[in-house]
């Protein structure tokens, strides 16, 4: 099982595919498995590096220190561990915040950066949502109650018109052996609550783009566009916050296009 031992955490990660490295950073309550729809689309073009962020998946212990800055340090350390001086980076939701922190602190490690349903925003409403979902999990409610409350914030409305789709998503989530625990979710919320959006530079130090979902309720389109300034933005229709599940082909195409335009520098 691939692991990186750091002073305060043992980081689990997955590596697959062929080609230049693509570091894929998951968001809140998600881990390396959350990239499932993109894996077969990107493996022929990239070596995919998918860490389980602290508090998620098979990374231990569940109560290791957390912050967006610490998550970014973990990602940089993982690239060093794999002897990869530079990688393309794809971050979803809070994973995009982590990628932005990497851009601020170790830009030389980033060949290209794609933010998926992400922007440097700290919305009090979203904090309230996650705390409410946590409270449901901590109650005596049925195990799938919090998931069914969360799904409308994640998926495009059209998903609810597909017979059985929501039931299947809930069942798959509950069956996943490495799903984040209640304790892990509570601890990870500390990172989101402590996040301070950075002031983005007038000129970005790395080639970058944002993929924003037209139906995203967690990261509303107007707020995200304003927060991202002059960054090139691609609006993906018929997609919600889980943009890589609702529109996997579109996300993969944009990631490939940016990476092909800005290949990894061989001499660093």
C-alpha positions as CSV (number, residue, x, y, z in Angstrom):
1,X,0.0,0.0,0.0
2,X,1.7,3.3,-1.1
3,X,2.3,5.5,1.9
4,X,4.4,8.6,2.8
5,X,5.5,8.8,6.4
6,X,5.7,12.4,7.6
7,X,6.4,13.5,11.2
8,X,2.7,13.7,12.2
9,X,0.8,11.7,9.6
10,X,1.1,8.7,7.3
11,X,-0.3,9.8,4.0
12,X,-1.9,7.2,1.7
13,X,-1.9,7.8,-2.0
14,X,-2.6,6.1,-5.3
15,X,-0.6,6.3,-8.5
16,X,-1.7,5.0,-11.9
17,X,-1.5,5.8,-15.6
18,X,1.3,6.8,-18.0
19,X,2.7,10.2,-18.9
20,X,3.5,13.4,-17.1
21,X,2.4,13.6,-13.5
22,X,-1.0,15.0,-12.6
23,X,-1.6,15.7,-8.9
24,X,-5.3,15.4,-8.1
25,X,-6.4,17.0,-4.9
26,X,-9.8,16.1,-3.5
27,X,-12.2,18.3,-1.6
28,X,-14.1,18.2,1.7
29,X,-15.2,14.7,2.9
30,X,-13.6,13.2,-0.2
31,X,-10.5,11.1,-0.9
32,X,-8.5,9.5,-3.7
33,X,-11.5,7.4,-4.7
34,X,-13.6,10.5,-5.5
35,X,-11.8,10.9,-8.8
36,X,-13.3,7.7,-10.2
37,X,-15.1,9.1,-13.2
38,X,-11.9,10.9,-14.4
39,X,-9.4,8.1,-13.9
40,X,-10.1,6.1,-17.2
41,X,-10.3,9.4,-19.1
42,X,-6.9,10.7,-17.9
43,X,-4.8,7.6,-17.2
44,X,-3.7,7.3,-20.9
45,X,-2.3,10.8,-20.8
46,X,-1.0,11.3,-17.3
47,X,0.6,9.5,-14.3
48,X,-2.2,10.2,-11.8
49,X,-1.2,11.0,-8.2
50,X,-4.2,10.9,-5.8
51,X,-3.5,11.5,-2.1
52,X,-6.0,10.8,0.7
53,X,-5.9,14.2,2.4
54,X,-5.6,14.2,6.2
55,X,-8.8,12.9,8.0
56,X,-9.8,11.0,4.8
57,X,-9.4,7.6,3.3
58,X,-6.5,5.5,4.5
59,X,-4.4,8.4,5.8
60,X,-3.8,8.2,9.5
61,X,-4.2,9.3,12.2
62,X,-7.6,10.9,11.8
63,X,-6.8,13.7,14.2
64,X,-3.5,14.9,12.7
65,X,-3.1,18.7,12.5
66,X,-5.1,20.2,9.6
67,X,-5.2,23.4,7.6
68,X,-5.2,24.4,4.0
69,X,-1.6,25.3,4.4
70,X,-0.7,21.9,5.9
71,X,-2.6,20.1,3.2
72,X,-0.5,22.0,0.6
73,X,2.7,21.1,2.4
74,X,1.7,17.4,2.3
75,X,1.1,17.6,-1.5
76,X,4.5,19.2,-2.0
77,X,6.2,16.6,0.2
78,X,4.4,13.8,-1.8
79,X,5.8,15.2,-5.1
80,X,9.3,15.2,-3.5
81,X,8.8,11.7,-2.2
82,X,7.9,10.5,-5.7
83,X,10.9,12.4,-7.2
84,X,8.7,14.6,-9.3
85,X,10.0,18.1,-9.3
86,X,7.0,19.4,-11.2
87,X,3.4,18.3,-11.9
88,X,0.2,19.4,-13.4
89,X,-2.3,20.0,-10.6
90,X,-6.1,19.6,-10.5
91,X,-8.0,20.6,-7.4
92,X,-11.7,20.1,-6.7
93,X,-13.5,22.4,-4.2
94,X,-11.3,22.6,-1.1
95,X,-8.7,20.8,-3.2
96,X,-8.6,23.9,-5.3
97,X,-7.9,26.0,-2.3
98,X,-5.0,23.7,-1.4
99,X,-3.7,24.0,-5.0
100,X,-3.9,27.8,-4.7
101,X,-1.8,27.6,-1.5
102,X,0.7,25.5,-3.4
103,X,0.8,28.1,-6.2
104,X,1.5,30.8,-3.5
105,X,4.3,28.8,-1.8
106,X,5.8,26.4,-4.3
107,X,4.9,27.7,-7.8
108,X,7.9,26.0,-9.3
109,X,6.3,22.6,-8.6
110,X,3.2,23.4,-10.8
111,X,3.3,23.1,-14.5
112,X,-0.4,23.9,-14.9
113,X,-3.2,24.4,-12.5
114,X,-6.9,23.6,-13.0
115,X,-9.4,24.6,-10.4
116,X,-12.6,22.5,-10.6
117,X,-15.7,24.0,-8.9
118,X,-13.4,26.0,-6.7
119,X,-12.4,29.6,-5.9
120,X,-10.7,31.4,-3.0
121,X,-13.9,31.9,-1.1
122,X,-14.9,31.3,2.6
123,X,-18.7,31.3,2.6
124,X,-20.3,31.4,6.1
125,X,-23.3,29.6,4.6
126,X,-21.2,26.6,3.5
127,X,-19.7,26.4,7.0
128,X,-23.2,26.3,8.4
129,X,-24.1,23.6,5.9
130,X,-21.2,21.3,6.8
131,X,-21.9,21.8,10.5
132,X,-25.5,20.9,10.0
133,X,-24.5,17.8,8.0
134,X,-22.1,16.8,10.8
135,X,-24.8,17.2,13.4
136,X,-27.1,14.9,11.4
137,X,-24.3,12.3,11.3
138,X,-23.8,12.7,15.1
139,X,-27.5,12.1,15.7
140,X,-29.5,8.9,15.6
141,X,-30.7,9.6,12.1
142,X,-30.5,6.8,9.5
143,X,-26.9,6.6,8.1
144,X,-27.9,7.9,4.6
145,X,-29.8,10.9,5.9
146,X,-26.9,13.3,5.8
147,X,-26.0,12.1,2.3
148,X,-29.5,12.7,1.0
149,X,-29.3,16.2,2.6
150,X,-25.9,16.8,0.9
151,X,-26.6,15.5,-2.6
152,X,-28.7,18.5,-3.8
153,X,-25.7,20.7,-3.1
154,X,-23.4,18.3,-5.0
155,X,-25.2,17.1,-8.1
156,X,-26.9,18.9,-11.0
157,X,-30.7,19.0,-10.8
158,X,-31.0,16.5,-13.7
159,X,-29.6,13.7,-11.6
160,X,-32.9,13.7,-9.7
161,X,-34.7,12.9,-12.9
162,X,-32.8,9.7,-13.4
163,X,-34.7,6.8,-11.7
164,X,-32.7,5.3,-8.9
165,X,-29.7,7.6,-9.3
166,X,-29.9,9.1,-5.8
167,X,-30.5,5.8,-4.2
168,X,-27.6,4.2,-6.0
169,X,-25.3,7.1,-5.0
170,X,-26.3,6.8,-1.3
171,X,-25.8,3.0,-1.4
172,X,-22.4,3.4,-3.0
173,X,-21.3,6.0,-0.5
174,X,-22.4,3.8,2.5
175,X,-20.7,0.7,1.0
176,X,-17.3,2.5,0.5
177,X,-14.9,0.8,3.0
178,X,-12.7,3.9,3.5
179,X,-15.4,6.6,3.8
180,X,-14.5,9.5,6.1
181,X,-15.6,8.9,9.7
182,X,-17.7,11.3,11.7
183,X,-14.6,12.2,13.7
184,X,-12.6,12.8,10.6
185,X,-15.3,15.1,9.2
186,X,-15.5,17.1,12.4
187,X,-11.7,17.5,12.4
188,X,-11.5,18.4,8.7
189,X,-14.1,21.2,9.3
190,X,-11.4,23.0,11.3
191,X,-9.4,23.4,8.1
192,X,-12.4,24.9,6.3
193,X,-13.3,27.2,9.2
194,X,-9.7,28.5,9.5
195,X,-9.3,29.1,5.8
196,X,-8.4,32.7,4.9
197,X,-8.7,33.3,1.1
198,X,-5.4,34.6,-0.3
199,X,-5.1,37.8,-2.3
200,X,-4.4,36.6,-5.8
201,X,-1.6,38.2,-7.7
202,X,-2.4,40.4,-10.8
203,X,-0.4,38.0,-12.9
204,X,-0.6,34.3,-12.0
205,X,2.8,32.7,-11.6
206,X,1.6,29.4,-13.3
207,X,-0.6,28.7,-16.3
208,X,-4.1,28.2,-14.8
209,X,-7.8,27.9,-15.5
210,X,-11.0,27.5,-13.6
211,X,-13.8,25.1,-14.5
212,X,-17.0,26.4,-12.9
213,X,-20.4,24.6,-12.9
214,X,-23.4,26.4,-14.0
215,X,-25.6,24.8,-11.3
216,X,-23.1,24.9,-8.4
217,X,-24.8,25.9,-5.2
218,X,-21.7,25.6,-3.0
219,X,-19.5,27.8,-5.2
220,X,-22.0,30.2,-6.9
221,X,-20.9,31.3,-10.3
222,X,-21.0,35.1,-9.9
223,X,-19.1,34.9,-6.6
224,X,-16.5,32.5,-8.0
225,X,-15.9,34.6,-11.1
226,X,-15.4,37.7,-9.0
227,X,-13.0,36.0,-6.6
228,X,-10.9,34.6,-9.5
229,X,-10.3,37.9,-11.1
230,X,-8.8,37.7,-14.6
231,X,-8.3,33.9,-14.5
232,X,-9.6,32.1,-17.7
233,X,-12.9,30.6,-16.7
234,X,-14.8,27.8,-18.5
235,X,-18.5,27.5,-17.5
236,X,-19.7,23.9,-17.6
237,X,-23.4,23.6,-18.2
238,X,-25.6,20.8,-16.7
239,X,-23.2,20.3,-13.9
240,X,-23.3,20.9,-10.1
241,X,-20.5,21.1,-7.5
242,X,-19.4,17.6,-8.3
243,X,-18.4,18.8,-11.7
244,X,-16.2,15.8,-12.4
245,X,-19.1,13.4,-11.9
246,X,-21.7,15.5,-13.8
247,X,-19.4,16.4,-16.7
248,X,-16.3,14.1,-16.6
249,X,-15.6,14.3,-20.3
250,X,-15.6,18.1,-20.3
251,X,-13.4,18.3,-17.3
252,X,-10.9,15.8,-18.7
253,X,-10.7,17.6,-22.0
254,X,-9.9,21.0,-20.4
255,X,-7.3,19.4,-18.1
256,X,-5.6,17.8,-21.1
257,X,-5.7,20.9,-23.2
258,X,-4.0,23.1,-20.6
259,X,-1.4,20.5,-19.8
260,X,-0.6,20.0,-23.5
261,X,-0.2,23.7,-24.0
262,X,2.1,24.0,-21.0
263,X,4.2,20.8,-20.8
264,X,6.4,20.0,-17.8
265,X,9.8,21.6,-17.9
266,X,12.4,18.9,-18.0
267,X,15.3,20.9,-16.4
268,X,14.4,22.6,-13.1
